[in-house]
């Protein structure tokens, strides 16, 4: 690889470009997802201390966009170094609080020295009171499991306290992202923020290191208390239908605690080979009865009482939502088609939201200008009436369409759930589901 410049990001707590762009990111994320649950956010907003936010990582770049868009605090992020090589993208990324991190695939002889520069920048930002967000698992995985952690977090904490003793005030805060179906438009998303993770007692004054193994256990346990961790991961396919039926993303604190206890029970029960074999046999019977990977057990629930009520009013309003969304319909159709063709499922919503975040307001503005110019032949005031009217139709119409789409999803789930529990044609599948549930609860 040819010689690359040594990158030194600015030491900053925040940036005006991040503040401005966050509005676009927030609008895009909230229009695509249904944010059904935000809990524990007081753990982040009630202090000016420096923070390292640690989160599970399932959904490609979208995890970071959701965190940045939903939370008012500005975060610094570590991003692969190869996108920083050109000066203009580098300046833009620096203004968004992005910092490069070098990987083995970059094939740089001085890789360690370059990363030391980045670690020092992270530490100096934290000393200013900045917030840093990282995914300690090191990479994304679409499965709802908490995986083993990389050494980055423990190394960073050790270096930080060695360089600045004042960083004893540094807080490590866990966040759990819980998606219903992250590539799906207007599907639900829950964010749960937990209490800070103690780490100071793991610091060794002599070595300047933080105990990696013990810290990893604490972080993993904290994340398990905030999001879904289907274990054992080797039996993910077998256990996932049951967990999906629990609708974890809808669960508020008390209900979530019950579900989380159930998930831990399953992990413990799976240590018993006899129990696990019963569940596997029941799952095989479920497949033989017609279950497949596209089946939405969320619509069934574990029992008939889990089926939500129908929303016929949403169906009645759907023609109005189509009219409301006309200024955005073509763009949305194209982005959805192209996004669904992306092979890696965990990057589909990243494409849809990331592209739509810019395409939608640009096209709305152009349409508003066109309408304004057409009406301006009457008088100058008519230009602004046309411009504001078209822009309002586009942005609020798209928001109304998205809001109603979520309720239509609920209605469709209700119809599917009612048919599952009440239709005689579903007897075989329903009996197989009952045996499957019984085996897991045994």
HUDA-V23183 format. One record per helix or strand of 2 or more residues. SS is the DSSP state (h for helix, s for strand). FROM is the first residue (numbers start at 1). TO is the last residue. If there is no record, write none. Layout:
BEGIN
ss=SS from=FROM to=TO
ss=SS from=FROM to=TO
END
This chain:
BEGIN
ss=h from=16 to=32
ss=s from=34 to=39
ss=h from=42 to=45
ss=s from=51 to=55
ss=h from=62 to=70
ss=s from=75 to=80
ss=h from=81 to=84
ss=h from=87 to=95
ss=s from=98 to=101
ss=h from=104 to=106
ss=h from=111 to=127
ss=s from=131 to=134
ss=h from=152 to=163
ss=h from=165 to=169
ss=s from=171 to=179
ss=s from=188 to=197
ss=h from=200 to=202
ss=s from=203 to=204
ss=s from=209 to=210
ss=h from=212 to=224
ss=h from=233 to=245
ss=h from=248 to=250
ss=h from=253 to=269
ss=h from=273 to=288
ss=h from=297 to=300
ss=h from=304 to=306
ss=h from=312 to=324
ss=h from=326 to=340
ss=h from=345 to=375
ss=h from=380 to=422
ss=h from=424 to=441
END
